[in-house]
Amino acid sequence: MSKPMPPPAATVRPVDEPPGATLLIVDDQPENLAVLAEILSEQHRVRAARSGLQALRVAASAPRPDLVLLDIMMPAMDGFEVLERLRANPVTRAIPVIFVTALDDTRSEVQGLTAGAVDYISKPFIPAVVQARVRTHLELKWARDRLRDQNTWLEQEVSRRMEENTMIQEVSIRALAHLAEIRDLETGNHILRTQGYVLELAGRLRHHPRFSAVLTNHFIEVLVRSAPLHDIGKVGIPDQILQKPGPLDPQEWAVMKTHAALGAEAIAWAERSIPRQLEFLTLAREIARWHHERWDGQGYPDGLSGEQIPLAARLMALADVFDALVSARVYKSALPFAEAREIIAEGRGTHFDPDAVEAFLAGFDAFAAIARRYQDAATHAAGPPAVTPAVPAP
């Protein structure tokens, strides 16, 4: 009565169709499979299944179908359940399904389309209609796949360019910071150490009720990136003061303190030259100007106190002082870590934000490890490096 179903065959498709289209036809009646195969196999590779369970196995195996023609009325597992399971499996979720049925029932048609079928074909089959519907939905799938692939490529390209821009930004910041560093020959790895301290402090404070709203992952990332510019204003300090091999007199100290305002003004000038505000420059300006302010209002250049001092500057204030204490200078030796720890503890609520000091004390071993990790050759605080778990690279 019906012709035997031909074996799958690779054929040449029209140029407006995606190459290599594979169809899965599902029906419990062999004669219906044979008719559909005869209609479709001339232009497509055809796979067949005679039950819902077999259809699910075939759909999830290679070569996966580009389109499924699925009979609704089947024993054991009807087409609606097959479609539901196809949609529940990530491997087969995106395969479009056309329902095929002898039912001339609007309710079944609506139910099928609501369940996620893309179209509906009624029996008896009209070859031209079947071929047209299949071609339309293959072209739609091909277009969706191309759009998805293009979006994936665009996302990867955006990610690559953002990463590249971040690297350029970080290199530029390091280069600018190094301009100040090379004029102050004793600072050595000061930039790397203070970045590490700030990262550690921010990480320890991020869940504190006072700071959790501000210290997001993004804020901490930008903060650490901006930190190297805290002393950029030193490029404006005369060499005879900046490189003096000994303590500064009051007049020299007054000049030295201007580096905070000089750095902030330089960054503000850069901000005015661009069309929109950049977060990392804003934080860099705050850090540069106010990292020498004190919690009790006795700092410089503006005498800010408490939470008037931006959080980024408060964190840098502690990091900067700790590094100065444990680093050697031509006019002083590096203090032992224990002594530096006590000095920071004594500054709780006077020099430093008290909660920042608590975080520092709680994680003191990590701060000491950062100091050892980036230790200058001339610094001998607390003896040889200790074996301590590494903190995240700044």
Beta strands, then each sheet from edge to edge (+ up, - down):
strand 1: 22-26
strand 2: 45-49
strand 3: 67-71
strand 4: 97-101
strand 5: 119-122
sheet 1: 2+ 1+ 3+ 4+ 5+
end
